Amino acid sequence: MRGTLAPGSPDYVYLPFEVPPHTAELRVSYAYDRPSVPAGTPGNALDIGLFDERGTEVGGPGFRGWSGGARTEFFVRADDATPGYLPGPLRPGTWHIALGPYTVAPQGLSYEVTVALTRGEPGRTPAPGYPPSRARGRGRDWYRGDCHLHSWHSDGRRTPGEIAALARAAGLDFLNSSEHNTSSSHAHWADAAGEDLLVMLGEEVTTRNGHVLALGTEPGTFVDWRYRARDGRWGRFAREIRAAGGLVVPAHPHATCLGCAWKFGFAEADAVEVWNGPYTPDDEVTLAAWDARLVASVRQGRHGGPGWLPAMGGSDAHRAPDAVGLPQTVVLAEDLTREAIQEGLRAGRSYVAESRHVGLALGATGPDGRRAGIGERLAVAADTPVTVRLGVTGAPRCSVRFVTDQGAVFTSGPLPVSGSGSVQWRTTAGHAAYVRAEVRHEAALGPAGGGAMAAFTNPVFLGTT
């Protein structure tokens, strides 16, 4: 199948082909031209996927796999498939290759797709085995995890087993599988999980108007990605994620890559990924935008409701040298189960740290001894004195600052070379509707940003509303 796509082509183009009865294997390869383009002009980039005889309707049942631009060929059989694709019956009927012209050069994009069908007796589709939804925990405790990871089931290069080994080395208790636009990895994590590592299953729903993590969905859940903000479809798929037991988490909302910035708003979000991979100016912008939403939410008295969005982080690691667990989200959960981790994330009982070595303990205490921790509220009158204390480990020569709805109100000197210390500050609920903490390195990001982040917390709320 050959053709040429012009600039301004639809987001997705579907090429029909017939699968006859008694087909044992379907194999696809493709290529496209890459003409030279003027400086600053995107060249050709073409993604690919597959839909079976059940059709290409958005949100329909026909999805059979997606590899984006990561592969030039793939196969599907009843008993096996290329990573990114789902094994299963090759039923007769009209199937479709899905082409996604990510960028098109001014000269257009010429493609050639070859589909090879092998006749024979189909193999037997194995029953999928999924990782358990709990691991051996420590009861109510702080658990470390990485909720944004890619294996060779999308555009990563590591196997699930390799990722799990790196997660254990990074001191993680849990991780979330988040492949681009496919659930194919879900059935390949059982051997990598274990009593010491909880593996949650999800997807990075990668639209042309931003990416969102479906975090901790039921095994086998696939969430469609073929829509833009202007289509008005996003609410439906956010509800599908929740109906499948997952959290809705916009990923790297201010990333500068084409199609990466989040355009759907945050009304449907359960949390937001503020820190993505090694800390960069993009993360600093996201942090500032998240803090602005915090200010708006407390002014509207909406703690615990719409508007208060907890922050989290994820490595978005794809291949070496990407570090699994940089950063990691540290969650206070009742146990090491999918539901308990999700509840801790949803409640904002969490902080984000650059490694297993960095630990934080933030709390606010009233004169009567009552205390509230991260993601909680200390109910006190507006003029009641409150003592805020942060304990830090593993952050040598880092500075600490407390941030409220008024901005950065207190900054300490550097911690000792041991990396451990505590910082204390006094305020009232009348002066601070919330307090959150940042621990930063000495190296400066810029005049506004200060040093690169070592860790930051979700807020402790102060006051009666």
Secondary structure, 3 states (H helix, E strand, C coil): CEEEECCCCCCCEEEEEEECCCEEEEEEEEEECCCCCCCCCCCCEEEEEEECCCCCCCCCCCEEEEEECCCCEEEEECCCECCCECCCCCCCEEEEEEEEEEECCCCCEEEEEEEEEEECCCCCCCCCCCCCCECCCCCCEEEEEEEEECCCCCCCCCCHHHHHHHHHHCCCCEEEECCECCCHHHHHCCCCCECCEEEEECEEEEECCEEEEEECCCCCCCCCCCCCHHHCCHHHHHHHHHHCCCEEEEECCCCCCCCCCCCCCCCCCCCEEEEECCCCHHHHHHHHHHHHHHHHHHHCCCCCCCCCCCEEEECCECCCCCCCCCCEEEEEECCCEHHHHHHHHHHCCEEEECCCCCEEEEEEECCCCCEEECCCEECCCCCCEEEEEEEEECCCCCEEEEEECCEEEEECCCCCCCCCEEEEEEEECCCCCEEEEEEEEEEEEECCCEEEEEEEECCEEECCC
